[in-house]
Amino acid sequence: MTKIIIYAGLSLSFSEAKEILNSDDNNEVIYKRPIQRGDLSLAVKENPDIIGIIDGVFHQNSAVGHKEILNAIKNGIEVYGASSMGALRASELDTLGMTGIGYVYNQYASGEVDSDDDVAVMLDSETLEALSEPLINMKYVFTNAVAENIITEDEKDELLQIAKETFYPKRNYAQTLKSSSLDNDKKDKLIDFIRTSPDIKKEDAKKLLYHIKNEL
Protein backbone atom coordinates (compact mmCIF):
# COMPACT_ATOMS: atom_id res chain seq x y z
CA MET A 1 0.00 0.00 0.00
CA THR A 2 1.44 3.34 -1.10
CA LYS A 3 0.54 6.28 1.12
CA ILE A 4 0.30 9.69 -0.52
CA ILE A 5 -0.34 13.10 1.05
CA ILE A 6 -1.30 16.03 -1.19
CA TYR A 7 -1.57 19.65 -0.06
CA ALA A 8 -4.06 21.37 -2.34
CA GLY A 9 -7.57 22.84 -2.39
CA LEU A 10 -6.88 26.27 -3.86
CA SER A 11 -5.23 25.86 -7.27
CA LEU A 12 -7.23 22.66 -7.69
CA SER A 13 -10.27 21.70 -5.65
CA PHE A 14 -10.28 18.46 -3.71
CA SER A 15 -13.14 17.09 -5.81
CA GLU A 16 -11.29 17.77 -9.07
CA ALA A 17 -8.08 16.33 -7.63
CA LYS A 18 -9.81 13.11 -6.57
CA GLU A 19 -11.02 12.59 -10.14
CA ILE A 20 -7.35 12.20 -11.11
CA LEU A 21 -5.77 10.57 -8.05
CA ASN A 22 -7.75 8.89 -5.31
CA SER A 23 -7.49 6.00 -2.88
CA ASP A 24 -7.89 2.48 -4.23
CA ASP A 25 -6.90 -1.07 -3.27
CA ASN A 26 -3.20 -0.28 -3.68
CA ASN A 27 -2.95 3.36 -2.66
CA GLU A 28 -4.10 5.58 0.17
CA VAL A 29 -4.40 9.21 -0.94
CA ILE A 30 -4.93 11.88 1.71
CA TYR A 31 -5.76 15.44 0.67
CA LYS A 32 -4.97 18.26 3.06
CA ARG A 33 -5.52 22.01 3.04
CA PRO A 34 -2.74 24.37 1.83
CA ILE A 35 0.47 23.64 3.70
CA GLN A 36 1.94 25.92 6.36
CA ARG A 37 4.92 25.84 8.71
CA GLY A 38 4.86 22.75 10.92
CA ASP A 39 2.54 20.63 8.77
CA LEU A 40 5.30 18.51 7.26
CA SER A 41 6.70 17.55 10.65
CA LEU A 42 3.30 16.08 11.46
CA ALA A 43 2.97 14.50 8.03
CA VAL A 44 6.28 12.65 8.37
CA LYS A 45 4.89 10.93 11.46
CA GLU A 46 2.11 9.49 9.25
CA ASN A 47 4.82 7.60 7.30
CA PRO A 48 3.80 8.58 3.77
CA ASP A 49 5.71 7.34 0.74
CA ILE A 50 4.95 10.42 -1.37
CA ILE A 51 4.11 14.04 -0.56
CA GLY A 52 2.81 16.45 -3.19
CA ILE A 53 2.86 20.15 -2.40
CA ILE A 54 0.60 22.26 -4.59
CA ASP A 55 -0.84 25.01 -2.40
CA GLY A 56 0.56 26.67 0.70
CA VAL A 57 0.10 29.79 2.77
CA PHE A 58 2.37 32.77 2.13
CA HIS A 59 1.25 35.71 4.21
CA GLN A 60 -1.56 34.50 6.47
CA ASN A 61 0.76 32.17 8.42
CA SER A 62 4.41 31.13 8.21
CA ALA A 63 5.22 29.30 4.98
CA VAL A 64 6.53 25.73 4.91
CA GLY A 65 10.25 25.78 5.62
CA HIS A 66 13.06 24.37 3.52
CA LYS A 67 14.35 22.30 6.44
CA GLU A 68 10.95 20.63 6.83
CA ILE A 69 11.00 19.50 3.21
CA LEU A 70 14.61 18.34 3.40
CA ASN A 71 13.80 16.39 6.55
CA ALA A 72 10.97 14.61 4.73
CA ILE A 73 13.31 13.75 1.87
CA LYS A 74 15.91 12.54 4.38
CA ASN A 75 13.26 10.20 5.76
CA GLY A 76 12.92 8.56 2.35
CA ILE A 77 9.77 10.38 1.26
CA GLU A 78 9.44 11.43 -2.39
CA VAL A 79 8.43 15.11 -2.40
CA TYR A 80 6.92 16.76 -5.46
CA GLY A 81 6.00 20.39 -6.01
CA ALA A 82 3.98 22.30 -8.59
CA SER A 83 1.63 25.18 -9.29
CA SER A 84 2.08 27.51 -6.31
CA MET A 85 4.04 27.09 -3.08
CA GLY A 86 5.08 23.66 -4.34
CA ALA A 87 6.61 25.16 -7.49
CA LEU A 88 8.44 27.84 -5.52
CA ARG A 89 9.96 25.41 -3.02
CA ALA A 90 10.81 22.86 -5.74
CA SER A 91 12.78 25.50 -7.65
CA GLU A 92 14.80 26.16 -4.50
CA LEU A 93 15.32 22.51 -3.57
CA ASP A 94 15.40 20.65 -6.89
CA THR A 95 19.14 20.00 -6.55
CA LEU A 96 18.54 18.56 -3.08
CA GLY A 97 15.95 15.93 -3.95
CA MET A 98 12.61 17.71 -4.43
CA THR A 99 10.99 17.21 -7.84
CA GLY A 100 9.36 20.17 -9.58
CA ILE A 101 6.71 19.82 -12.26
CA GLY A 102 5.05 22.19 -14.72
CA TYR A 103 5.12 25.68 -16.17
CA VAL A 104 5.19 27.62 -12.89
CA TYR A 105 8.06 25.52 -11.55
CA ASN A 106 10.02 26.10 -14.75
CA GLN A 107 9.39 29.84 -14.51
CA TYR A 108 10.93 29.89 -11.03
CA ALA A 109 13.71 27.45 -11.87
CA SER A 110 14.75 29.49 -14.91
CA GLY A 111 14.72 32.76 -13.00
CA GLU A 112 11.92 34.25 -15.10
CA VAL A 113 10.06 34.88 -11.84
CA ASP A 114 11.59 35.08 -8.40
CA SER A 115 8.93 36.34 -5.99
CA ASP A 116 6.22 34.51 -4.09
CA ASP A 117 4.00 37.44 -5.07
CA ASP A 118 3.72 35.91 -8.56
CA VAL A 119 1.64 32.99 -7.26
CA ALA A 120 0.03 34.61 -4.21
CA VAL A 121 -3.75 35.01 -4.11
CA MET A 122 -6.36 36.11 -1.61
CA LEU A 123 -8.49 33.16 -0.56
CA ASP A 124 -11.65 32.42 1.35
CA SER A 125 -10.33 30.54 4.38
CA GLU A 126 -13.49 28.45 4.62
CA THR A 127 -14.08 27.43 1.00
CA LEU A 128 -10.48 27.90 -0.25
CA GLU A 129 -11.93 29.84 -3.19
CA ALA A 130 -9.47 32.24 -4.83
CA LEU A 131 -10.64 35.84 -4.47
CA SER A 132 -7.93 37.40 -6.64
CA GLU A 133 -5.93 36.48 -9.73
CA PRO A 134 -2.32 35.25 -9.46
CA LEU A 135 0.22 37.31 -11.37
CA ILE A 136 1.74 34.16 -12.91
CA ASN A 137 -1.59 33.40 -14.62
CA MET A 138 -1.90 36.95 -15.91
CA LYS A 139 1.62 36.88 -17.32
CA TYR A 140 0.91 33.57 -19.07
CA VAL A 141 -2.35 34.85 -20.60
CA PHE A 142 -0.98 38.25 -21.68
CA THR A 143 2.10 36.63 -23.23
CA ASN A 144 -0.13 34.31 -25.26
CA ALA A 145 -2.33 37.27 -26.21
CA VAL A 146 0.73 38.91 -27.78
CA ALA A 147 1.44 35.71 -29.72
CA GLU A 148 -2.15 35.78 -31.00
CA ASN A 149 -1.80 39.46 -32.05
CA ILE A 150 -4.54 40.55 -29.65
CA ILE A 151 -2.24 43.00 -27.86
CA THR A 152 1.23 44.35 -28.53
CA GLU A 153 4.36 43.68 -26.47
CA ASP A 154 4.19 47.24 -25.10
CA GLU A 155 0.55 46.76 -24.10
CA LYS A 156 1.45 43.49 -22.37
CA ASP A 157 4.19 45.30 -20.43
CA GLU A 158 1.72 48.01 -19.39
CA LEU A 159 -0.84 45.46 -18.19
CA LEU A 160 1.76 43.52 -16.22
CA GLN A 161 3.13 46.68 -14.64
CA ILE A 162 -0.37 47.61 -13.46
CA ALA A 163 -0.89 44.10 -12.10
CA LYS A 164 2.48 44.09 -10.31
CA GLU A 165 1.76 47.42 -8.67
CA THR A 166 -1.59 46.15 -7.37
CA PHE A 167 -1.54 44.56 -3.90
CA TYR A 168 -2.12 40.85 -4.51
CA PRO A 169 -5.50 40.54 -2.68
CA LYS A 170 -6.95 43.15 -5.05
CA ARG A 171 -5.30 41.88 -8.25
CA ASN A 172 -7.74 40.87 -10.99
CA TYR A 173 -8.25 41.17 -14.73
CA ALA A 174 -11.13 43.65 -14.55
CA GLN A 175 -9.23 46.24 -12.52
CA THR A 176 -6.06 45.76 -14.56
CA LEU A 177 -7.83 46.34 -17.87
CA LYS A 178 -9.81 49.27 -16.47
CA SER A 179 -6.57 50.99 -15.41
CA SER A 180 -4.89 50.40 -18.77
CA SER A 181 -4.80 52.60 -21.89
CA LEU A 182 -6.23 49.87 -24.15
CA ASP A 183 -9.19 50.99 -26.26
CA ASN A 184 -12.58 49.35 -25.68
CA ASP A 185 -12.43 47.17 -28.78
CA LYS A 186 -9.08 45.71 -27.75
CA LYS A 187 -10.29 45.23 -24.17
CA ASP A 188 -13.30 43.27 -25.43
CA LYS A 189 -11.10 41.01 -27.55
CA LEU A 190 -8.73 40.46 -24.65
CA ILE A 191 -11.59 39.66 -22.28
CA ASP A 192 -12.85 37.00 -24.71
CA PHE A 193 -9.32 35.57 -24.89
CA ILE A 194 -8.99 35.53 -21.09
CA ARG A 195 -12.25 33.60 -20.76
CA THR A 196 -10.96 30.81 -23.01
CA SER A 197 -7.43 30.69 -21.59
CA PRO A 198 -6.35 27.89 -19.25
CA ASP A 199 -5.67 28.46 -15.57
CA ILE A 200 -1.99 27.56 -15.62
CA LYS A 201 -1.78 26.94 -11.87
CA LYS A 202 -4.66 24.48 -12.11
CA GLU A 203 -3.12 22.77 -15.13
CA ASP A 204 0.19 22.38 -13.26
CA ALA A 205 -1.62 20.92 -10.25
CA LYS A 206 -3.21 18.33 -12.53
CA LYS A 207 0.19 17.53 -14.05
CA LEU A 208 1.59 16.80 -10.60
CA LEU A 209 -1.24 14.40 -9.80
CA TYR A 210 -0.97 12.64 -13.16
CA HIS A 211 2.80 12.37 -12.67
CA ILE A 212 2.36 10.68 -9.30
CA LYS A 213 -0.36 8.43 -10.67
CA ASN A 214 1.88 7.30 -13.53
CA GLU A 215 4.73 6.60 -11.10
CA LEU A 216 2.67 4.18 -9.01
Backbone bond lengths (Angstrom), bond angles and torsions (degrees), N, CA, C in turn:
res aa  C-N    CA-C-N  psi(-1)  N-CA   C-N-CA  omega(-1)  CA-C   N-CA-C  phi
1 M - - - 1.471 - - 1.530 109.50 -
2 T 1.321 116.43 121.89 1.454 122.24 177.38 1.518 109.41 -93.47
3 K 1.337 115.59 127.44 1.465 119.97 -179.37 1.520 109.66 -103.20
4 I 1.329 115.90 128.10 1.456 122.03 -175.21 1.527 109.80 -127.67
5 I 1.329 115.75 132.43 1.468 120.96 175.70 1.525 107.88 -117.74
6 I 1.331 115.93 128.24 1.465 121.77 -179.36 1.528 109.48 -122.54
7 Y 1.326 116.11 127.96 1.466 121.41 175.56 1.524 108.36 -98.92
8 A 1.325 116.43 111.39 1.462 120.62 -174.52 1.534 109.63 -151.33
9 G 1.335 115.48 -150.78 1.458 120.55 175.83 1.505 114.88 108.41
10 L 1.328 117.07 -20.92 1.465 120.41 -178.30 1.529 110.70 -106.73
11 S 1.320 117.80 -61.28 1.462 120.48 177.63 1.521 110.80 -64.96
12 L 1.320 115.66 -32.96 1.459 122.12 178.40 1.522 107.82 -141.96
13 S 1.324 116.24 127.41 1.468 119.56 -178.57 1.519 110.73 -66.83
14 F 1.313 116.09 158.41 1.460 120.43 179.57 1.531 110.97 -62.25
15 S 1.320 116.55 -39.30 1.473 119.25 -178.63 1.524 111.24 -65.10
16 E 1.333 117.38 -41.18 1.463 120.52 177.64 1.532 110.62 -67.40
17 A 1.324 115.97 -39.22 1.464 120.28 -179.90 1.524 110.87 -62.91
18 K 1.322 116.83 -41.86 1.460 121.20 -177.42 1.527 112.58 -67.63
19 E 1.334 116.66 -20.73 1.460 119.75 175.72 1.531 110.86 -69.78
20 I 1.341 115.81 -23.14 1.466 120.78 -179.94 1.522 111.37 -96.16
21 L 1.341 115.96 -48.20 1.468 120.91 -175.72 1.519 109.22 -136.03
22 N 1.310 116.05 116.82 1.459 119.86 -178.46 1.529 109.50 -144.50
23 S 1.308 115.98 167.22 1.461 121.07 -179.09 1.530 110.65 -64.30
24 D 1.331 114.57 143.23 1.462 120.65 173.82 1.522 108.23 -146.06
25 D 1.324 117.58 -162.67 1.464 120.80 -176.26 1.527 112.69 -64.71
26 N 1.343 116.38 -24.85 1.460 120.11 -175.20 1.527 114.41 -107.78
27 N 1.328 116.30 -14.45 1.456 120.00 -174.59 1.523 112.23 -135.81
28 E 1.325 114.56 141.38 1.462 120.40 172.82 1.535 107.17 -111.53
29 V 1.328 116.17 116.46 1.462 121.25 -178.53 1.523 109.06 -111.66
30 I 1.332 115.36 122.20 1.464 121.45 -178.82 1.529 108.67 -114.99
31 Y 1.322 116.75 121.67 1.465 121.07 177.48 1.524 110.00 -98.90
32 K 1.317 114.87 133.00 1.459 120.91 179.88 1.526 110.08 -126.16
33 R 1.314 115.31 158.91 1.459 121.81 179.09 1.536 110.62 -64.04
34 P 1.336 118.12 166.25 1.469 121.43 -179.80 1.527 112.52 -45.78
35 I 1.311 115.44 134.32 1.463 122.05 -173.24 1.525 112.00 -71.69
36 Q 1.323 115.81 147.02 1.456 121.98 173.34 1.528 108.88 -139.21
37 R 1.316 116.04 173.19 1.461 121.56 -177.34 1.531 110.56 -54.77
38 G 1.314 116.15 130.11 1.464 121.61 178.20 1.514 114.41 99.94
39 D 1.325 117.60 -22.13 1.468 120.52 -176.91 1.526 112.69 -64.52
40 L 1.332 116.94 -38.92 1.460 119.15 -176.96 1.521 112.39 -68.17
41 S 1.319 116.80 -33.32 1.473 119.64 177.76 1.519 110.36 -60.98
42 L 1.328 115.66 -37.91 1.464 120.30 177.29 1.516 110.74 -73.28
43 A 1.325 116.60 -37.85 1.464 120.90 -178.61 1.520 111.49 -64.33
44 V 1.317 117.27 -38.91 1.471 121.24 -179.67 1.531 110.39 -59.00
45 K 1.316 116.05 -34.38 1.466 120.50 -179.94 1.527 111.98 -68.55
46 E 1.341 116.98 -16.60 1.467 121.26 177.73 1.529 111.50 -84.96
47 N 1.347 115.64 -2.10 1.474 122.48 177.28 1.533 114.12 55.92
48 P 1.329 117.47 52.42 1.458 118.90 176.36 1.530 110.94 -77.22
49 D 1.309 116.08 158.58 1.462 121.11 174.26 1.530 110.29 -91.40
50 I 1.328 115.54 -32.88 1.468 122.12 -176.49 1.526 110.05 -135.91
51 I 1.326 115.92 138.90 1.466 121.34 172.61 1.527 107.81 -125.89
52 G 1.319 116.32 129.77 1.455 121.68 175.79 1.518 109.50 -114.52
53 I 1.320 116.14 122.32 1.463 120.29 178.89 1.531 108.27 -106.26
54 I 1.301 115.63 115.07 1.463 121.93 175.33 1.521 108.45 -107.29
55 D 1.316 116.75 -65.98 1.460 121.44 -176.74 1.528 112.28 -105.71
56 G 1.316 115.21 149.13 1.460 121.42 176.81 1.512 110.15 -155.79
57 V 1.304 116.28 161.11 1.461 120.29 178.69 1.528 109.37 -81.27
58 F 1.322 115.51 148.02 1.460 121.79 179.79 1.527 110.90 -115.65
59 H 1.318 115.67 -52.29 1.455 119.71 -170.91 1.533 113.24 -114.32
60 Q 1.340 116.42 -26.20 1.458 119.06 -177.61 1.527 111.76 -67.99
61 N 1.329 116.10 -39.68 1.468 123.04 177.84 1.525 107.55 -139.81
62 S 1.326 116.94 176.41 1.463 120.25 179.21 1.524 109.92 -67.89
63 A 1.332 115.42 136.28 1.462 121.05 -179.01 1.523 110.95 -73.78
64 V 1.334 115.80 157.84 1.469 120.66 177.36 1.525 109.27 -57.54
65 G 1.321 116.18 135.60 1.453 121.04 -175.87 1.527 113.21 -88.13
66 H 1.328 114.86 155.59 1.462 120.22 178.49 1.533 111.32 -62.40
67 K 1.327 116.02 -39.86 1.466 119.93 -178.27 1.522 111.39 -63.76
68 E 1.327 117.05 -34.72 1.466 120.57 178.28 1.531 110.58 -62.45
69 I 1.317 115.35 -44.02 1.466 120.18 -179.62 1.522 110.57 -66.75
70 L 1.326 116.19 -44.18 1.466 120.27 179.83 1.524 111.09 -64.06
71 N 1.309 116.86 -34.52 1.463 120.53 177.57 1.525 110.65 -65.88
72 A 1.343 116.43 -38.97 1.461 120.19 177.77 1.522 110.09 -64.41
73 I 1.328 116.48 -43.36 1.463 120.78 178.36 1.528 110.39 -62.57
74 K 1.335 115.89 -41.34 1.466 121.68 179.17 1.524 111.09 -60.73
75 N 1.329 115.85 -29.22 1.460 121.17 179.70 1.531 112.27 -85.63
76 G 1.335 116.42 10.95 1.454 120.27 174.74 1.517 115.14 85.91
77 I 1.320 116.58 12.24 1.465 120.97 -179.45 1.530 109.44 -90.19
78 E 1.322 116.73 133.17 1.467 120.85 173.76 1.528 107.76 -78.83
79 V 1.333 117.27 124.74 1.459 121.10 -177.84 1.521 109.61 -117.87
80 Y 1.332 115.16 123.70 1.459 121.98 179.87 1.528 109.57 -114.59
81 G 1.326 115.53 150.76 1.461 119.72 178.20 1.512 111.63 -140.45
82 A 1.333 116.05 143.84 1.467 120.98 178.82 1.521 109.68 -161.01
83 S 1.331 114.94 165.00 1.459 124.05 163.49 1.523 116.19 77.85
84 S 1.324 117.75 -56.61 1.463 120.75 -172.75 1.530 109.66 -139.64
85 M 1.315 117.85 -113.89 1.458 120.33 176.89 1.518 110.98 -55.81
86 G 1.327 116.87 -37.10 1.465 120.18 179.55 1.515 112.18 -61.82
87 A 1.336 116.89 -40.63 1.459 120.95 178.86 1.518 111.16 -66.65
88 L 1.317 116.38 -42.24 1.464 121.67 179.85 1.522 110.90 -61.30
89 R 1.328 117.05 -51.03 1.463 120.15 -178.58 1.533 111.48 -67.40
90 A 1.315 117.64 -35.91 1.471 120.08 179.27 1.522 110.90 -64.24
91 S 1.332 117.08 -36.83 1.463 119.63 179.32 1.520 111.57 -67.08
92 E 1.325 116.24 -25.64 1.462 121.13 -179.81 1.526 112.12 -88.04
93 L 1.335 115.96 -22.18 1.466 119.52 -173.00 1.528 113.35 -123.55
94 D 1.341 117.34 13.05 1.462 118.65 -176.57 1.525 113.45 -67.11
95 T 1.325 117.37 -22.32 1.469 119.43 176.82 1.533 111.73 -86.03
96 L 1.331 115.43 -3.29 1.464 120.26 -177.35 1.529 112.07 -116.28
97 G 1.338 115.76 13.55 1.465 118.19 171.94 1.506 117.06 116.48
98 M 1.352 118.51 -11.10 1.462 120.04 177.99 1.527 108.92 -86.56
99 T 1.322 116.48 140.05 1.465 121.35 -177.02 1.521 110.69 -103.53
100 G 1.327 116.79 122.93 1.452 121.59 178.02 1.514 111.21 -99.68
101 I 1.330 115.48 147.62 1.459 121.04 -175.79 1.530 109.61 -138.07
102 G 1.335 116.76 136.49 1.450 121.07 168.49 1.517 117.51 99.38
103 Y 1.312 114.36 177.70 1.469 123.56 -176.25 1.523 112.35 -60.74
104 V 1.329 117.06 -49.09 1.472 120.21 -175.73 1.521 109.96 -63.56
105 Y 1.331 117.12 -43.41 1.467 120.23 176.02 1.516 110.91 -56.83
106 N 1.326 116.66 -46.65 1.464 120.34 -179.04 1.523 112.03 -63.94
107 Q 1.321 117.28 -33.76 1.463 120.79 176.73 1.529 110.80 -63.30
108 Y 1.325 116.55 -42.77 1.469 120.44 177.24 1.531 111.26 -70.52
109 A 1.316 116.12 -44.96 1.465 120.32 -176.46 1.525 112.06 -63.65
110 S 1.325 116.54 -32.43 1.466 120.97 -179.14 1.523 112.82 -84.50
111 G 1.334 116.43 -11.16 1.452 120.19 -179.06 1.518 113.84 87.70
112 E 1.333 117.09 4.09 1.463 120.63 178.16 1.529 110.74 -62.72
113 V 1.323 116.31 -36.83 1.467 121.57 172.34 1.520 107.81 -127.89
114 D 1.322 116.08 150.66 1.465 118.41 -176.76 1.525 113.44 -142.69
115 S 1.324 117.20 10.34 1.460 119.87 -176.99 1.521 110.79 -121.78
116 D 1.324 116.86 143.48 1.461 119.21 176.15 1.524 110.99 -67.43
117 D 1.334 117.26 -15.90 1.454 121.37 177.66 1.528 111.63 -61.92
118 D 1.326 117.30 -25.49 1.465 120.62 -177.85 1.519 112.59 -67.14
119 V 1.319 118.17 -25.38 1.466 120.50 -179.43 1.530 112.51 -114.76
120 A 1.324 116.99 -1.36 1.469 120.69 -177.16 1.527 111.21 -72.67
121 V 1.315 115.85 140.63 1.464 121.86 174.53 1.520 109.39 -139.60
122 M 1.312 115.50 158.03 1.458 121.87 170.58 1.524 107.04 -83.12
123 L 1.318 118.19 136.17 1.449 119.84 -178.57 1.512 111.61 -131.77
124 D 1.306 115.34 154.64 1.452 122.80 171.10 1.521 106.72 -79.26
125 S 1.310 117.28 116.27 1.471 120.74 -173.65 1.522 112.85 -65.25
126 E 1.322 117.07 -21.49 1.460 119.67 -179.97 1.531 111.64 -85.49
127 T 1.337 115.91 -50.45 1.466 120.29 -174.88 1.530 112.99 -93.19
128 L 1.336 117.40 -14.28 1.461 124.25 -174.55 1.536 111.89 65.27
129 E 1.319 116.47 20.01 1.464 120.62 177.03 1.520 109.89 -75.18
130 A 1.328 116.67 134.86 1.466 121.19 177.28 1.520 109.43 -72.30
131 L 1.330 116.59 131.08 1.459 121.94 -178.51 1.526 111.90 -108.63
132 S 1.312 116.57 3.27 1.468 121.71 176.29 1.523 108.24 -146.38
133 E 1.315 116.56 173.79 1.467 120.88 -177.05 1.526 109.97 -105.76
134 P 1.337 118.51 129.98 1.466 119.62 178.57 1.522 111.27 -70.20
135 L 1.313 115.88 141.52 1.457 121.75 -178.97 1.529 111.60 -60.06
136 I 1.328 117.34 -35.53 1.462 121.07 -178.44 1.529 111.27 -61.58
137 N 1.345 116.90 -36.95 1.458 121.10 176.38 1.521 111.13 -66.70
138 M 1.339 115.55 -42.67 1.461 120.33 -178.26 1.530 110.70 -64.97
139 K 1.315 115.97 -40.54 1.467 120.02 177.97 1.526 110.49 -62.65
140 Y 1.314 116.75 -43.22 1.464 122.11 179.71 1.529 110.45 -61.41
141 V 1.324 116.85 -46.88 1.470 121.51 -177.90 1.523 111.31 -67.56
142 F 1.334 117.40 -45.63 1.469 120.01 -178.12 1.532 111.55 -66.80
143 T 1.329 116.67 -35.34 1.467 119.98 176.81 1.524 110.83 -64.25
144 N 1.327 116.28 -41.92 1.468 120.09 177.50 1.525 111.28 -68.61
145 A 1.335 116.93 -31.74 1.464 120.67 178.28 1.528 110.87 -65.26
146 V 1.331 116.40 -34.38 1.464 120.51 175.10 1.533 109.75 -65.29
147 A 1.327 115.82 -44.51 1.464 120.74 -179.89 1.527 111.94 -61.77
148 E 1.339 116.48 -28.45 1.463 121.77 179.87 1.528 112.09 -92.88
149 N 1.345 116.36 7.39 1.475 122.74 178.43 1.529 113.14 60.59
150 I 1.328 115.55 31.59 1.467 120.39 176.01 1.529 109.94 -86.77
151 I 1.332 116.15 -38.13 1.459 122.28 174.44 1.519 108.96 -133.25
152 T 1.317 116.02 164.49 1.462 120.38 178.03 1.531 109.77 -90.69
153 E 1.317 115.79 169.70 1.465 120.75 177.27 1.524 110.45 -61.44
154 D 1.326 117.10 -40.83 1.471 120.76 179.03 1.518 111.13 -64.78
155 E 1.318 117.17 -38.37 1.471 120.55 178.57 1.522 110.42 -68.13
156 K 1.322 116.67 -38.03 1.473 120.36 175.56 1.528 109.97 -60.04
157 D 1.337 116.19 -45.82 1.463 120.52 -179.68 1.532 111.26 -61.19
158 E 1.332 115.92 -38.97 1.468 119.61 178.40 1.522 111.10 -64.40
159 L 1.326 116.20 -46.06 1.466 120.77 -179.77 1.527 111.63 -61.91
160 L 1.328 116.17 -42.84 1.462 119.48 179.97 1.524 111.67 -68.18
161 Q 1.309 117.35 -35.51 1.456 120.30 178.12 1.521 110.40 -64.52
162 I 1.332 116.75 -41.92 1.470 121.12 176.77 1.528 109.91 -61.34
163 A 1.337 115.62 -45.61 1.466 120.10 -178.58 1.534 111.38 -63.18
164 K 1.343 116.11 -42.42 1.460 120.49 -179.19 1.534 111.79 -64.38
165 E 1.314 115.94 -34.52 1.457 120.35 -177.51 1.526 112.68 -81.25
166 T 1.325 116.23 -6.19 1.468 121.82 178.21 1.527 109.97 -91.50
167 F 1.324 117.60 128.88 1.460 121.60 178.42 1.524 108.31 -57.28
168 Y 1.338 117.09 132.42 1.462 121.44 -167.92 1.533 115.60 -52.58
169 P 1.362 121.14 -33.80 1.469 117.73 179.81 1.530 113.21 -67.49
170 K 1.330 116.90 -18.41 1.463 120.73 -177.98 1.529 112.10 -106.74
171 R 1.320 117.34 5.94 1.462 121.48 -176.08 1.524 110.95 -78.90
172 N 1.326 116.90 123.61 1.460 121.66 176.45 1.525 109.79 -156.90
173 Y 1.325 115.82 166.86 1.460 120.40 -177.35 1.523 111.81 -66.63
174 A 1.337 116.73 -42.40 1.466 120.00 -175.15 1.522 111.79 -59.48
175 Q 1.324 116.58 -47.99 1.457 120.58 -178.84 1.528 110.99 -67.74
176 T 1.325 116.68 -37.79 1.463 120.44 -179.85 1.527 111.04 -63.95
177 L 1.323 116.77 -45.66 1.459 120.13 179.36 1.528 111.27 -67.34
178 K 1.313 116.42 -39.54 1.470 120.85 -179.93 1.519 111.07 -60.88
179 S 1.334 116.94 -35.84 1.468 121.47 -177.51 1.525 112.94 -84.32
180 S 1.334 116.87 -4.94 1.463 120.38 -176.31 1.529 111.35 -88.79
181 S 1.340 115.65 172.52 1.466 121.45 179.12 1.525 112.10 -96.41
182 L 1.325 118.03 8.11 1.459 121.27 179.62 1.527 110.36 -62.65
183 D 1.332 116.62 142.07 1.466 118.56 176.86 1.524 109.43 -75.39
184 N 1.322 116.81 166.42 1.466 121.40 -172.85 1.517 112.71 -63.29
185 D 1.324 116.98 -36.85 1.460 120.34 179.88 1.526 110.36 -63.36
186 K 1.323 116.22 -43.93 1.462 120.29 -179.38 1.532 110.79 -69.20
187 K 1.330 116.52 -36.26 1.462 120.13 176.73 1.526 110.65 -61.89
188 D 1.333 116.17 -42.85 1.469 119.89 -179.97 1.522 111.26 -62.48
189 K 1.321 116.57 -42.87 1.470 120.50 178.91 1.526 110.99 -64.65
190 L 1.329 115.68 -39.17 1.463 119.67 -179.58 1.524 110.61 -69.43
191 I 1.318 117.10 -38.62 1.468 120.67 177.87 1.526 110.27 -60.77
192 D 1.341 116.69 -43.81 1.468 120.31 177.99 1.526 110.57 -61.21
193 F 1.332 116.33 -39.08 1.466 120.88 179.54 1.529 110.76 -67.14
194 I 1.316 116.62 -41.75 1.467 121.59 179.00 1.524 110.33 -59.26
195 R 1.323 116.39 -42.63 1.467 121.36 -176.89 1.531 112.77 -63.30
196 T 1.324 116.30 -27.05 1.471 119.72 -178.54 1.531 112.71 -101.79
197 S 1.322 116.30 1.69 1.470 120.03 -178.23 1.522 111.05 -85.59
198 P 1.327 117.14 145.64 1.473 119.86 179.47 1.526 112.18 -71.27
199 D 1.316 115.50 151.82 1.462 122.17 171.60 1.527 105.73 -83.86
200 I 1.320 116.52 104.65 1.469 119.77 -170.96 1.528 112.30 -65.69
201 K 1.324 117.49 -32.10 1.471 119.20 177.29 1.532 110.58 -66.21
202 K 1.322 116.15 -40.49 1.462 119.69 177.68 1.522 110.83 -65.31
203 E 1.335 116.35 -43.06 1.461 120.21 -179.70 1.530 110.88 -62.21
204 D 1.334 116.64 -39.11 1.471 119.59 177.98 1.521 111.49 -66.87
205 A 1.324 116.50 -37.82 1.464 120.33 177.92 1.529 110.05 -61.16
206 K 1.316 116.15 -42.45 1.464 120.46 177.80 1.528 111.04 -63.21
207 K 1.337 116.20 -40.35 1.465 120.22 179.16 1.519 111.20 -60.32
208 L 1.319 116.58 -40.61 1.465 120.12 178.65 1.529 110.33 -61.19
209 L 1.321 116.64 -46.17 1.462 119.99 -178.44 1.527 111.61 -65.82
210 Y 1.321 116.65 -41.34 1.466 119.38 177.56 1.529 110.91 -65.19
211 H 1.340 116.22 -36.92 1.463 120.02 178.17 1.527 110.56 -61.30
212 I 1.320 115.95 -48.17 1.470 119.72 178.93 1.525 110.71 -61.84
213 K 1.320 116.09 -43.55 1.464 120.65 -179.16 1.528 110.93 -59.84
214 N 1.310 116.25 -40.91 1.473 120.72 -179.05 1.524 112.43 -73.27
215 E 1.333 116.54 -19.60 1.458 120.61 179.45 1.526 111.60 -82.84
216 L 1.306 117.32 -18.49 1.477 120.91 -174.87 1.520 111.71 -72.66
